[in-house]
Amino acid sequence: MLDIKLLRSQPTQIQERLNLRGGTIDLTEILTLDQTVRELETRRSQLEAESNDIGKQVGKLIQAGNKDGVNIQALKDRANEIKQQIASTEPEEKALKDQIRQLLLVIPNLPDQTTPIGKNELENIEVRRWGNEYKGLENLLPHYEIGEKLGIMNFERAVKVAQSRFVTLLGAGAALERALIQFMLNTHTQRNYQEVLPPYLVNSGSLIGTGQLPKFAEDAFKCAEDDLWLIPTAEVPVTNLYSDEILEAEKLPIYHCAFTPCFRREAGSYGRDVRGLIRLHQFHKVELVKFVHPDRSADEHESLVADAEFILQALKLPYRVIELCTGDLGFGAAKCYDLEVWLPSVNQYREISSCSNFNDFQARRANIRFKAKKQKGTEFVHTLNGSALAVGRTMAAILENYQDVHGRVVIPEVLQPYLGREYL
């Protein structure tokens, strides 16, 4: 959430930066309501000051015996009148502030000053590639075909118990998924991330805190009778573990990794990736979440990307790193890198991780602050997160990049100890 004080002091500059995202984001209504609130606050302050003056005046008159014969009752009546006026303005002021907050909740984050300017994904910038030498044979089967041929995944039976965009993994397929999860968690915990196993259901406040609500409600699954939602990503529960808290500056940074299932309606993806593991309603993911000092934010973002890359390099999966331009940024991100893994069946790179720096955007929404010793006041932390990695998409990349001429799939060397075999 943007700082209303920043909008108030730099409306033109903030509007210009938001315009870099594209779309039609208009701050006029927020600023108009904010002006009304400030006028009400000024009026309330004046009334409170007058009330205090009357109180002091009455006290002095009574103490001095009211030798001048001042009408004390008239002063008391005026004081009561002021109290009523103050009381009558409070509901209006509160309603206006609530309205401003609701409007602020649907305003996206400001692009970072270092984020490249562009209109859409076509203007994203490729930063680097890795692993071209690991690209396998051409004209291989798509992952869903080789998976079904090997008997390790079944989509039809998943439809029977759920609907389309679900999969059932069988035998070595289920074992490979489990091995990937364990390998990712082991790797990240060895790189100073503390593992977390959070709830898979969260309340509305948590989704507001990380930015999924109110804007993206249609993409989430909600429980009909409770204020609970299935998580779209571990980012939501892990980030909100610290909501409404003041952290000790000396304990920053805080690094967490979490494996969870993720649930998404994919409301805007009709007709896209209808086959395979790329776009499911339920999938597994290992997420990295950081809480850092603002001064370290940019460096922590680069190291977050490196941690996600480490998994791809260990699996020897070809990938590239893309820096998103302003017009392709996610709602809450100030700066974002996407990692895209090579899928030979479609002869292109596909997203497998999105590593975002939110600056203080989420921290303001979730009220996550920090305080240094001997320092007055508090500051908002900066939050960062990224997938490391989306497990189903990692499996898809393995099934395609590790096929051999005999129709088998070689298991990446780092996963063989988990599975006790060399081939699927």
FIMAR-997498 format. One record per residue (C-alpha): residue in one letter; x, y, z; residue number from 1. Coordinates in steps of 0.5 Angstrom, whole numbers, plus 500, padded with zeros to 3 digits. Last residue first. Example, Ala and Ser with C-alpha at 12.3 -4.5 7.8 and 13.67 -1.06 7.14 Angstrom:
! FIMAR-997498
@ketor = S, x = 527, y = 498, z = 514, drentor = 2 $
@ketor = A, x = 525, y = 491, z = 516, drentor = 1 $
//
This chain:
! FIMAR-997498
@ketor = L, x = 525, y = 414, z = 470, drentor = 424 $
@ketor = Y, x = 532, y = 413, z = 470, drentor = 423 $
@ketor = E, x = 538, y = 413, z = 475, drentor = 422 $
@ketor = R, x = 535, y = 410, z = 481, drentor = 421 $
@ketor = G, x = 536, y = 411, z = 489, drentor = 420 $
@ketor = L, x = 530, y = 416, z = 489, drentor = 419 $
@ketor = Y, x = 533, y = 421, z = 494, drentor = 418 $
@ketor = P, x = 541, y = 419, z = 492, drentor = 417 $
@ketor = Q, x = 539, y = 420, z = 485, drentor = 416 $
@ketor = L, x = 536, y = 427, z = 486, drentor = 415 $
@ketor = V, x = 543, y = 431, z = 485, drentor = 414 $
@ketor = E, x = 545, y = 427, z = 479, drentor = 413 $
@ketor = P, x = 539, y = 429, z = 475, drentor = 412 $
@ketor = I, x = 534, y = 423, z = 473, drentor = 411 $
@ketor = V, x = 535, y = 420, z = 466, drentor = 410 $
@ketor = V, x = 528, y = 420, z = 463, drentor = 409 $
@ketor = R, x = 527, y = 414, z = 458, drentor = 408 $
@ketor = G, x = 525, y = 414, z = 451, drentor = 407 $
@ketor = H, x = 531, y = 410, z = 449, drentor = 406 $
@ketor = V, x = 534, y = 416, z = 445, drentor = 405 $
@ketor = D, x = 534, y = 420, z = 452, drentor = 404 $
@ketor = Q, x = 529, y = 425, z = 456, drentor = 403 $
@ketor = Y, x = 533, y = 429, z = 461, drentor = 402 $
@ketor = N, x = 531, y = 436, z = 458, drentor = 401 $
@ketor = E, x = 523, y = 434, z = 457, drentor = 400 $
@ketor = L, x = 522, y = 430, z = 464, drentor = 399 $
@ketor = I, x = 526, y = 435, z = 468, drentor = 398 $
@ketor = A, x = 523, y = 441, z = 465, drentor = 397 $
@ketor = A, x = 516, y = 438, z = 467, drentor = 396 $
@ketor = M, x = 519, y = 436, z = 474, drentor = 395 $
@ketor = T, x = 521, y = 444, z = 475, drentor = 394 $
@ketor = R, x = 514, y = 446, z = 473, drentor = 393 $
@ketor = G, x = 511, y = 442, z = 478, drentor = 392 $
@ketor = V, x = 516, y = 444, z = 483, drentor = 391 $
@ketor = A, x = 515, y = 451, z = 483, drentor = 390 $
@ketor = L, x = 522, y = 453, z = 485, drentor = 389 $
@ketor = A, x = 525, y = 457, z = 489, drentor = 388 $
@ketor = S, x = 519, y = 461, z = 488, drentor = 387 $
@ketor = G, x = 521, y = 468, z = 490, drentor = 386 $
@ketor = N, x = 520, y = 473, z = 496, drentor = 385 $
@ketor = L, x = 522, y = 480, z = 498, drentor = 384 $
@ketor = T, x = 519, y = 484, z = 504, drentor = 383 $
@ketor = H, x = 522, y = 491, z = 506, drentor = 382 $
@ketor = V, x = 521, y = 493, z = 513, drentor = 381 $
@ketor = F, x = 517, y = 499, z = 515, drentor = 380 $
@ketor = E, x = 521, y = 504, z = 520, drentor = 379 $
@ketor = T, x = 520, y = 505, z = 528, drentor = 378 $
@ketor = G, x = 520, y = 511, z = 532, drentor = 377 $
@ketor = K, x = 526, y = 514, z = 536, drentor = 376 $
@ketor = Q, x = 533, y = 510, z = 536, drentor = 375 $
@ketor = K, x = 537, y = 508, z = 542, drentor = 374 $
@ketor = K, x = 536, y = 500, z = 539, drentor = 373 $
@ketor = A, x = 533, y = 500, z = 532, drentor = 372 $
@ketor = K, x = 526, y = 499, z = 531, drentor = 371 $
@ketor = F, x = 523, y = 495, z = 526, drentor = 370 $
@ketor = R, x = 516, y = 495, z = 522, drentor = 369 $
@ketor = I, x = 511, y = 490, z = 519, drentor = 368 $
@ketor = N, x = 504, y = 493, z = 519, drentor = 367 $
@ketor = A, x = 501, y = 488, z = 514, drentor = 366 $
@ketor = R, x = 499, y = 493, z = 509, drentor = 365 $
@ketor = R, x = 505, y = 498, z = 510, drentor = 364 $
@ketor = A, x = 510, y = 492, z = 510, drentor = 363 $
@ketor = Q, x = 507, y = 489, z = 503, drentor = 362 $
@ketor = F, x = 509, y = 496, z = 500, drentor = 361 $
@ketor = D, x = 515, y = 497, z = 504, drentor = 360 $
@ketor = N, x = 520, y = 495, z = 498, drentor = 359 $
@ketor = F, x = 516, y = 490, z = 494, drentor = 358 $
@ketor = N, x = 522, y = 486, z = 492, drentor = 357 $
@ketor = S, x = 520, y = 480, z = 487, drentor = 356 $
@ketor = C, x = 523, y = 474, z = 485, drentor = 355 $
@ketor = S, x = 518, y = 470, z = 480, drentor = 354 $
@ketor = S, x = 520, y = 463, z = 479, drentor = 353 $
@ketor = I, x = 519, y = 458, z = 473, drentor = 352 $
@ketor = E, x = 517, y = 462, z = 467, drentor = 351 $
@ketor = R, x = 517, y = 458, z = 461, drentor = 350 $
@ketor = Y, x = 523, y = 459, z = 456, drentor = 349 $
@ketor = Q, x = 522, y = 456, z = 449, drentor = 348 $
@ketor = N, x = 522, y = 451, z = 444, drentor = 347 $
@ketor = V, x = 515, y = 448, z = 445, drentor = 346 $
@ketor = S, x = 517, y = 441, z = 447, drentor = 345 $
@ketor = P, x = 524, y = 444, z = 449, drentor = 344 $
@ketor = L, x = 522, y = 447, z = 455, drentor = 343 $
@ketor = W, x = 528, y = 451, z = 457, drentor = 342 $
@ketor = V, x = 527, y = 455, z = 464, drentor = 341 $
@ketor = E, x = 525, y = 462, z = 465, drentor = 340 $
@ketor = L, x = 527, y = 466, z = 472, drentor = 339 $
@ketor = D, x = 523, y = 472, z = 473, drentor = 338 $
@ketor = Y, x = 526, y = 478, z = 476, drentor = 337 $
@ketor = C, x = 522, y = 483, z = 479, drentor = 336 $
@ketor = K, x = 522, y = 491, z = 482, drentor = 335 $
@ketor = A, x = 517, y = 495, z = 485, drentor = 334 $
@ketor = A, x = 513, y = 489, z = 486, drentor = 333 $
@ketor = G, x = 506, y = 489, z = 489, drentor = 332 $
@ketor = F, x = 501, y = 489, z = 483, drentor = 331 $
@ketor = G, x = 506, y = 485, z = 478, drentor = 330 $
@ketor = L, x = 511, y = 488, z = 474, drentor = 329 $
@ketor = D, x = 509, y = 488, z = 466, drentor = 328 $
@ketor = G, x = 509, y = 495, z = 464, drentor = 327 $
@ketor = T, x = 514, y = 497, z = 469, drentor = 326 $
@ketor = C, x = 519, y = 492, z = 465, drentor = 325 $
@ketor = L, x = 521, y = 486, z = 468, drentor = 324 $
@ketor = E, x = 528, y = 483, z = 469, drentor = 323 $
@ketor = I, x = 529, y = 476, z = 465, drentor = 322 $
@ketor = V, x = 534, y = 471, z = 468, drentor = 321 $
@ketor = R, x = 535, y = 465, z = 463, drentor = 320 $
@ketor = Y, x = 534, y = 458, z = 464, drentor = 319 $
@ketor = P, x = 538, y = 451, z = 462, drentor = 318 $
@ketor = L, x = 536, y = 446, z = 467, drentor = 317 $
@ketor = K, x = 543, y = 443, z = 470, drentor = 316 $
@ketor = L, x = 539, y = 440, z = 477, drentor = 315 $
@ketor = A, x = 544, y = 444, z = 481, drentor = 314 $
@ketor = Q, x = 544, y = 450, z = 476, drentor = 313 $
@ketor = L, x = 536, y = 450, z = 477, drentor = 312 $
@ketor = I, x = 537, y = 450, z = 484, drentor = 311 $
@ketor = F, x = 543, y = 455, z = 485, drentor = 310 $
@ketor = E, x = 538, y = 460, z = 480, drentor = 309 $
@ketor = A, x = 533, y = 461, z = 486, drentor = 308 $
@ketor = D, x = 539, y = 462, z = 491, drentor = 307 $
@ketor = A, x = 542, y = 467, z = 486, drentor = 306 $
@ketor = V, x = 535, y = 471, z = 485, drentor = 305 $
@ketor = L, x = 535, y = 472, z = 493, drentor = 304 $
@ketor = S, x = 542, y = 474, z = 493, drentor = 303 $
@ketor = E, x = 540, y = 480, z = 488, drentor = 302 $
@ketor = H, x = 534, y = 482, z = 492, drentor = 301 $
@ketor = E, x = 538, y = 482, z = 498, drentor = 300 $
@ketor = D, x = 543, y = 487, z = 495, drentor = 299 $
@ketor = A, x = 537, y = 492, z = 493, drentor = 298 $
@ketor = S, x = 534, y = 491, z = 500, drentor = 297 $
@ketor = R, x = 540, y = 492, z = 504, drentor = 296 $
@ketor = D, x = 538, y = 499, z = 506, drentor = 295 $
@ketor = P, x = 531, y = 498, z = 507, drentor = 294 $
@ketor = H, x = 533, y = 493, z = 513, drentor = 293 $
@ketor = V, x = 530, y = 486, z = 511, drentor = 292 $
@ketor = F, x = 525, y = 481, z = 511, drentor = 291 $
@ketor = K, x = 526, y = 475, z = 506, drentor = 290 $
@ketor = V, x = 521, y = 470, z = 504, drentor = 289 $
@ketor = L, x = 523, y = 464, z = 499, drentor = 288 $
@ketor = E, x = 518, y = 459, z = 497, drentor = 287 $
@ketor = V, x = 518, y = 452, z = 495, drentor = 286 $
@ketor = K, x = 512, y = 450, z = 491, drentor = 285 $
@ketor = H, x = 507, y = 445, z = 490, drentor = 284 $
@ketor = F, x = 501, y = 445, z = 485, drentor = 283 $
@ketor = Q, x = 493, y = 446, z = 485, drentor = 282 $
@ketor = H, x = 489, y = 449, z = 480, drentor = 281 $
@ketor = L, x = 494, y = 447, z = 475, drentor = 280 $
@ketor = R, x = 498, y = 451, z = 470, drentor = 279 $
@ketor = I, x = 505, y = 448, z = 467, drentor = 278 $
@ketor = L, x = 503, y = 441, z = 469, drentor = 277 $
@ketor = G, x = 501, y = 438, z = 463, drentor = 276 $
@ketor = R, x = 495, y = 440, z = 458, drentor = 275 $
@ketor = V, x = 490, y = 446, z = 458, drentor = 274 $
@ketor = D, x = 497, y = 451, z = 458, drentor = 273 $
@ketor = R, x = 492, y = 457, z = 456, drentor = 272 $
@ketor = G, x = 485, y = 456, z = 454, drentor = 271 $
@ketor = Y, x = 482, y = 460, z = 459, drentor = 270 $
@ketor = S, x = 488, y = 464, z = 463, drentor = 269 $
@ketor = G, x = 485, y = 469, z = 467, drentor = 268 $
@ketor = A, x = 481, y = 466, z = 472, drentor = 267 $
@ketor = E, x = 487, y = 461, z = 474, drentor = 266 $
@ketor = R, x = 483, y = 459, z = 480, drentor = 265 $
@ketor = R, x = 489, y = 458, z = 484, drentor = 264 $
@ketor = F, x = 491, y = 453, z = 490, drentor = 263 $
@ketor = C, x = 498, y = 452, z = 492, drentor = 262 $
@ketor = P, x = 501, y = 446, z = 496, drentor = 261 $
@ketor = T, x = 506, y = 448, z = 501, drentor = 260 $
@ketor = F, x = 514, y = 448, z = 502, drentor = 259 $
@ketor = A, x = 517, y = 454, z = 506, drentor = 258 $
@ketor = C, x = 523, y = 458, z = 506, drentor = 257 $
@ketor = H, x = 525, y = 463, z = 511, drentor = 256 $
@ketor = Y, x = 530, y = 469, z = 512, drentor = 255 $
@ketor = I, x = 530, y = 474, z = 517, drentor = 254 $
@ketor = P, x = 535, y = 480, z = 516, drentor = 253 $
@ketor = L, x = 534, y = 483, z = 521, drentor = 252 $
@ketor = K, x = 535, y = 481, z = 528, drentor = 251 $
@ketor = E, x = 539, y = 487, z = 530, drentor = 250 $
@ketor = A, x = 533, y = 491, z = 527, drentor = 249 $
@ketor = E, x = 528, y = 488, z = 533, drentor = 248 $
@ketor = L, x = 522, y = 487, z = 530, drentor = 247 $
@ketor = I, x = 515, y = 491, z = 531, drentor = 246 $
@ketor = E, x = 509, y = 487, z = 530, drentor = 245 $
@ketor = D, x = 502, y = 488, z = 527, drentor = 244 $
@ketor = S, x = 504, y = 482, z = 521, drentor = 243 $
@ketor = Y, x = 510, y = 478, z = 523, drentor = 242 $
@ketor = L, x = 507, y = 471, z = 521, drentor = 241 $
@ketor = N, x = 504, y = 475, z = 515, drentor = 240 $
@ketor = T, x = 510, y = 474, z = 510, drentor = 239 $
@ketor = V, x = 510, y = 466, z = 512, drentor = 238 $
@ketor = P, x = 502, y = 466, z = 511, drentor = 237 $
@ketor = V, x = 502, y = 470, z = 504, drentor = 236 $
@ketor = E, x = 508, y = 468, z = 501, drentor = 235 $
@ketor = A, x = 507, y = 461, z = 501, drentor = 234 $
@ketor = T, x = 503, y = 461, z = 495, drentor = 233 $
@ketor = P, x = 495, y = 462, z = 493, drentor = 232 $
@ketor = I, x = 493, y = 460, z = 500, drentor = 231 $
@ketor = L, x = 486, y = 457, z = 501, drentor = 230 $
@ketor = W, x = 482, y = 462, z = 504, drentor = 229 $
@ketor = L, x = 479, y = 463, z = 510, drentor = 228 $
@ketor = D, x = 473, y = 468, z = 513, drentor = 227 $
@ketor = D, x = 469, y = 462, z = 514, drentor = 226 $
@ketor = E, x = 462, y = 459, z = 511, drentor = 225 $
@ketor = A, x = 464, y = 459, z = 504, drentor = 224 $
@ketor = C, x = 471, y = 457, z = 504, drentor = 223 $
@ketor = K, x = 475, y = 461, z = 499, drentor = 222 $
@ketor = F, x = 479, y = 459, z = 493, drentor = 221 $
@ketor = A, x = 483, y = 465, z = 490, drentor = 220 $
@ketor = D, x = 483, y = 468, z = 483, drentor = 219 $
@ketor = E, x = 477, y = 472, z = 483, drentor = 218 $
@ketor = A, x = 479, y = 475, z = 489, drentor = 217 $
@ketor = F, x = 485, y = 479, z = 486, drentor = 216 $
@ketor = K, x = 484, y = 486, z = 487, drentor = 215 $
@ketor = P, x = 482, y = 486, z = 494, drentor = 214 $
@ketor = L, x = 486, y = 482, z = 496, drentor = 213 $
@ketor = Q, x = 492, y = 479, z = 493, drentor = 212 $
@ketor = G, x = 496, y = 484, z = 496, drentor = 211 $
@ketor = T, x = 501, y = 481, z = 502, drentor = 210 $
@ketor = G, x = 497, y = 484, z = 507, drentor = 209 $
@ketor = I, x = 490, y = 484, z = 504, drentor = 208 $
@ketor = L, x = 491, y = 476, z = 503, drentor = 207 $
@ketor = S, x = 493, y = 476, z = 511, drentor = 206 $
@ketor = G, x = 487, y = 480, z = 513, drentor = 205 $
@ketor = S, x = 482, y = 475, z = 509, drentor = 204 $
@ketor = N, x = 484, y = 469, z = 513, drentor = 203 $
@ketor = V, x = 489, y = 464, z = 511, drentor = 202 $
@ketor = L, x = 488, y = 457, z = 510, drentor = 201 $
@ketor = Y, x = 495, y = 452, z = 508, drentor = 200 $
@ketor = P, x = 497, y = 454, z = 515, drentor = 199 $
@ketor = P, x = 505, y = 455, z = 515, drentor = 198 $
@ketor = L, x = 511, y = 450, z = 515, drentor = 197 $
@ketor = V, x = 517, y = 454, z = 516, drentor = 196 $
@ketor = E, x = 524, y = 452, z = 514, drentor = 195 $
@ketor = Q, x = 529, y = 457, z = 516, drentor = 194 $
@ketor = Y, x = 534, y = 460, z = 511, drentor = 193 $
@ketor = N, x = 541, y = 460, z = 512, drentor = 192 $
@ketor = R, x = 544, y = 457, z = 505, drentor = 191 $
@ketor = Q, x = 544, y = 450, z = 508, drentor = 190 $
@ketor = T, x = 536, y = 451, z = 509, drentor = 189 $
@ketor = H, x = 536, y = 453, z = 502, drentor = 188 $
@ketor = T, x = 539, y = 446, z = 499, drentor = 187 $
@ketor = N, x = 535, y = 442, z = 504, drentor = 186 $
@ketor = L, x = 528, y = 445, z = 502, drentor = 185 $
@ketor = M, x = 530, y = 444, z = 495, drentor = 184 $
@ketor = F, x = 532, y = 437, z = 495, drentor = 183 $
@ketor = Q, x = 526, y = 435, z = 499, drentor = 182 $
@ketor = I, x = 521, y = 438, z = 495, drentor = 181 $
@ketor = L, x = 525, y = 435, z = 489, drentor = 180 $
@ketor = A, x = 525, y = 428, z = 492, drentor = 179 $
@ketor = R, x = 517, y = 429, z = 493, drentor = 178 $
@ketor = E, x = 516, y = 430, z = 486, drentor = 177 $
@ketor = L, x = 520, y = 425, z = 484, drentor = 176 $
@ketor = A, x = 517, y = 420, z = 489, drentor = 175 $
@ketor = A, x = 510, y = 422, z = 486, drentor = 174 $
@ketor = G, x = 512, y = 421, z = 479, drentor = 173 $
@ketor = A, x = 516, y = 414, z = 481, drentor = 172 $
@ketor = G, x = 510, y = 411, z = 483, drentor = 171 $
@ketor = L, x = 504, y = 415, z = 481, drentor = 170 $
@ketor = L, x = 502, y = 423, z = 480, drentor = 169 $
@ketor = T, x = 495, y = 425, z = 480, drentor = 168 $
@ketor = V, x = 494, y = 431, z = 476, drentor = 167 $
@ketor = F, x = 489, y = 437, z = 476, drentor = 166 $
@ketor = R, x = 487, y = 442, z = 471, drentor = 165 $
@ketor = S, x = 481, y = 439, z = 469, drentor = 164 $
@ketor = Q, x = 476, y = 437, z = 475, drentor = 163 $
@ketor = A, x = 476, y = 434, z = 482, drentor = 162 $
@ketor = V, x = 476, y = 426, z = 483, drentor = 161 $
@ketor = K, x = 474, y = 424, z = 476, drentor = 160 $
@ketor = V, x = 479, y = 430, z = 473, drentor = 159 $
@ketor = A, x = 485, y = 427, z = 477, drentor = 158 $
@ketor = R, x = 483, y = 420, z = 474, drentor = 157 $
@ketor = E, x = 484, y = 423, z = 467, drentor = 156 $
@ketor = F, x = 490, y = 427, z = 468, drentor = 155 $
@ketor = N, x = 495, y = 421, z = 470, drentor = 154 $
@ketor = M, x = 502, y = 421, z = 472, drentor = 153 $
@ketor = I, x = 508, y = 416, z = 473, drentor = 152 $
@ketor = G, x = 506, y = 411, z = 468, drentor = 151 $
@ketor = L, x = 512, y = 412, z = 463, drentor = 150 $
@ketor = K, x = 507, y = 414, z = 457, drentor = 149 $
@ketor = E, x = 503, y = 418, z = 461, drentor = 148 $
@ketor = G, x = 509, y = 422, z = 464, drentor = 147 $
@ketor = I, x = 512, y = 422, z = 457, drentor = 146 $
@ketor = E, x = 506, y = 425, z = 454, drentor = 145 $
@ketor = Y, x = 505, y = 430, z = 459, drentor = 144 $
@ketor = H, x = 513, y = 433, z = 459, drentor = 143 $
@ketor = P, x = 512, y = 434, z = 451, drentor = 142 $
@ketor = L, x = 515, y = 429, z = 447, drentor = 141 $
@ketor = L, x = 522, y = 430, z = 444, drentor = 140 $
@ketor = N, x = 524, y = 433, z = 438, drentor = 139 $
@ketor = E, x = 531, y = 436, z = 439, drentor = 138 $
@ketor = L, x = 535, y = 433, z = 444, drentor = 137 $
@ketor = G, x = 538, y = 436, z = 450, drentor = 136 $
@ketor = K, x = 540, y = 443, z = 452, drentor = 135 $
@ketor = Y, x = 545, y = 442, z = 457, drentor = 134 $
@ketor = E, x = 550, y = 446, z = 453, drentor = 133 $
@ketor = N, x = 545, y = 452, z = 453, drentor = 132 $
@ketor = G, x = 546, y = 452, z = 461, drentor = 131 $
@ketor = W, x = 545, y = 459, z = 463, drentor = 130 $
@ketor = R, x = 543, y = 465, z = 460, drentor = 129 $
@ketor = R, x = 543, y = 473, z = 462, drentor = 128 $
@ketor = V, x = 539, y = 479, z = 464, drentor = 127 $
@ketor = E, x = 534, y = 479, z = 458, drentor = 126 $
@ketor = I, x = 530, y = 485, z = 459, drentor = 125 $
@ketor = N, x = 523, y = 486, z = 459, drentor = 124 $
@ketor = E, x = 520, y = 490, z = 453, drentor = 123 $
@ketor = L, x = 515, y = 485, z = 450, drentor = 122 $
@ketor = E, x = 513, y = 483, z = 457, drentor = 121 $
@ketor = N, x = 509, y = 490, z = 456, drentor = 120 $
@ketor = K, x = 509, y = 498, z = 456, drentor = 119 $
@ketor = G, x = 517, y = 499, z = 458, drentor = 118 $
@ketor = I, x = 521, y = 503, z = 463, drentor = 117 $
@ketor = P, x = 527, y = 499, z = 466, drentor = 116 $
@ketor = T, x = 526, y = 498, z = 474, drentor = 115 $
@ketor = T, x = 532, y = 502, z = 477, drentor = 114 $
@ketor = Q, x = 527, y = 507, z = 480, drentor = 113 $
@ketor = D, x = 523, y = 502, z = 483, drentor = 112 $
@ketor = P, x = 516, y = 502, z = 480, drentor = 111 $
@ketor = L, x = 511, y = 504, z = 485, drentor = 110 $
@ketor = N, x = 506, y = 499, z = 488, drentor = 109 $
@ketor = P, x = 499, y = 498, z = 485, drentor = 108 $
@ketor = I, x = 493, y = 502, z = 488, drentor = 107 $
@ketor = V, x = 487, y = 497, z = 490, drentor = 106 $
@ketor = L, x = 489, y = 498, z = 497, drentor = 105 $
@ketor = L, x = 489, y = 505, z = 497, drentor = 104 $
@ketor = L, x = 482, y = 506, z = 495, drentor = 103 $
@ketor = Q, x = 480, y = 502, z = 501, drentor = 102 $
@ketor = R, x = 484, y = 506, z = 505, drentor = 101 $
@ketor = I, x = 481, y = 512, z = 503, drentor = 100 $
@ketor = Q, x = 474, y = 510, z = 504, drentor = 99 $
@ketor = D, x = 476, y = 508, z = 511, drentor = 98 $
@ketor = K, x = 479, y = 515, z = 512, drentor = 97 $
@ketor = L, x = 473, y = 518, z = 510, drentor = 96 $
@ketor = A, x = 468, y = 513, z = 514, drentor = 95 $
@ketor = K, x = 473, y = 515, z = 520, drentor = 94 $
@ketor = E, x = 472, y = 523, z = 519, drentor = 93 $
@ketor = E, x = 465, y = 522, z = 518, drentor = 92 $
@ketor = P, x = 464, y = 518, z = 525, drentor = 91 $
@ketor = E, x = 468, y = 523, z = 529, drentor = 90 $
@ketor = T, x = 465, y = 529, z = 526, drentor = 89 $
@ketor = S, x = 459, y = 529, z = 531, drentor = 88 $
@ketor = A, x = 463, y = 527, z = 537, drentor = 87 $
@ketor = I, x = 467, y = 534, z = 536, drentor = 86 $
@ketor = Q, x = 461, y = 538, z = 535, drentor = 85 $
@ketor = Q, x = 458, y = 535, z = 541, drentor = 84 $
@ketor = K, x = 464, y = 536, z = 545, drentor = 83 $
@ketor = I, x = 464, y = 543, z = 543, drentor = 82 $
@ketor = E, x = 457, y = 544, z = 545, drentor = 81 $
@ketor = N, x = 459, y = 542, z = 552, drentor = 80 $
@ketor = A, x = 464, y = 547, z = 552, drentor = 79 $
@ketor = R, x = 459, y = 552, z = 550, drentor = 78 $
@ketor = D, x = 455, y = 550, z = 556, drentor = 77 $
@ketor = K, x = 460, y = 550, z = 561, drentor = 76 $
@ketor = L, x = 462, y = 557, z = 559, drentor = 75 $
@ketor = A, x = 455, y = 559, z = 559, drentor = 74 $
@ketor = Q, x = 455, y = 556, z = 566, drentor = 73 $
@ketor = I, x = 461, y = 560, z = 568, drentor = 72 $
@ketor = N, x = 457, y = 567, z = 567, drentor = 71 $
@ketor = V, x = 463, y = 571, z = 569, drentor = 70 $
@ketor = G, x = 462, y = 575, z = 576, drentor = 69 $
@ketor = D, x = 468, y = 579, z = 576, drentor = 68 $
@ketor = K, x = 470, y = 576, z = 583, drentor = 67 $
@ketor = N, x = 469, y = 569, z = 580, drentor = 66 $
@ketor = G, x = 472, y = 565, z = 587, drentor = 65 $
@ketor = A, x = 479, y = 565, z = 584, drentor = 64 $
@ketor = Q, x = 479, y = 558, z = 584, drentor = 63 $
@ketor = I, x = 472, y = 558, z = 581, drentor = 62 $
@ketor = L, x = 475, y = 563, z = 575, drentor = 61 $
@ketor = K, x = 481, y = 559, z = 574, drentor = 60 $
@ketor = G, x = 478, y = 552, z = 573, drentor = 59 $
@ketor = V, x = 473, y = 556, z = 568, drentor = 58 $
@ketor = Q, x = 478, y = 559, z = 564, drentor = 57 $
@ketor = K, x = 483, y = 552, z = 564, drentor = 56 $
@ketor = G, x = 476, y = 548, z = 562, drentor = 55 $
@ketor = I, x = 475, y = 554, z = 557, drentor = 54 $
@ketor = D, x = 482, y = 554, z = 554, drentor = 53 $
@ketor = N, x = 481, y = 546, z = 553, drentor = 52 $
@ketor = S, x = 475, y = 546, z = 549, drentor = 51 $
@ketor = E, x = 478, y = 552, z = 545, drentor = 50 $
@ketor = A, x = 484, y = 547, z = 543, drentor = 49 $
@ketor = E, x = 479, y = 541, z = 542, drentor = 48 $
@ketor = L, x = 475, y = 545, z = 537, drentor = 47 $
@ketor = Q, x = 481, y = 548, z = 533, drentor = 46 $
@ketor = S, x = 484, y = 541, z = 533, drentor = 45 $
@ketor = R, x = 477, y = 538, z = 530, drentor = 44 $
@ketor = R, x = 477, y = 544, z = 525, drentor = 43 $
@ketor = T, x = 484, y = 542, z = 523, drentor = 42 $
@ketor = E, x = 482, y = 534, z = 523, drentor = 41 $
@ketor = L, x = 476, y = 536, z = 519, drentor = 40 $
@ketor = E, x = 480, y = 540, z = 514, drentor = 39 $
@ketor = R, x = 485, y = 534, z = 513, drentor = 38 $
@ketor = V, x = 480, y = 529, z = 512, drentor = 37 $
@ketor = T, x = 477, y = 533, z = 506, drentor = 36 $
@ketor = Q, x = 484, y = 534, z = 503, drentor = 35 $
@ketor = D, x = 484, y = 526, z = 504, drentor = 34 $
@ketor = L, x = 478, y = 525, z = 500, drentor = 33 $
@ketor = T, x = 480, y = 530, z = 494, drentor = 32 $
@ketor = L, x = 487, y = 526, z = 494, drentor = 31 $
@ketor = I, x = 484, y = 519, z = 494, drentor = 30 $
@ketor = E, x = 479, y = 521, z = 489, drentor = 29 $
@ketor = T, x = 484, y = 525, z = 484, drentor = 28 $
@ketor = L, x = 489, y = 519, z = 485, drentor = 27 $
@ketor = D, x = 487, y = 516, z = 478, drentor = 26 $
@ketor = I, x = 491, y = 509, z = 475, drentor = 25 $
@ketor = T, x = 489, y = 508, z = 468, drentor = 24 $
@ketor = G, x = 493, y = 502, z = 465, drentor = 23 $
@ketor = G, x = 500, y = 503, z = 464, drentor = 22 $
@ketor = R, x = 505, y = 501, z = 469, drentor = 21 $
@ketor = L, x = 509, y = 507, z = 468, drentor = 20 $
@ketor = N, x = 503, y = 511, z = 469, drentor = 19 $
@ketor = L, x = 504, y = 510, z = 477, drentor = 18 $
@ketor = R, x = 511, y = 513, z = 476, drentor = 17 $
@ketor = E, x = 508, y = 519, z = 473, drentor = 16 $
@ketor = Q, x = 502, y = 519, z = 478, drentor = 15 $
@ketor = I, x = 507, y = 519, z = 484, drentor = 14 $
@ketor = Q, x = 511, y = 525, z = 481, drentor = 13 $
@ketor = T, x = 505, y = 529, z = 480, drentor = 12 $
@ketor = P, x = 502, y = 528, z = 487, drentor = 11 $
@ketor = Q, x = 508, y = 529, z = 491, drentor = 10 $
@ketor = S, x = 507, y = 531, z = 498, drentor = 9 $
@ketor = R, x = 500, y = 528, z = 499, drentor = 8 $
@ketor = L, x = 501, y = 522, z = 495, drentor = 7 $
@ketor = L, x = 508, y = 521, z = 500, drentor = 6 $
@ketor = K, x = 503, y = 522, z = 506, drentor = 5 $
@ketor = I, x = 498, y = 517, z = 504, drentor = 4 $
@ketor = D, x = 504, y = 512, z = 504, drentor = 3 $
@ketor = L, x = 503, y = 507, z = 498, drentor = 2 $
@ketor = M, x = 500, y = 500, z = 500, drentor = 1 $
//
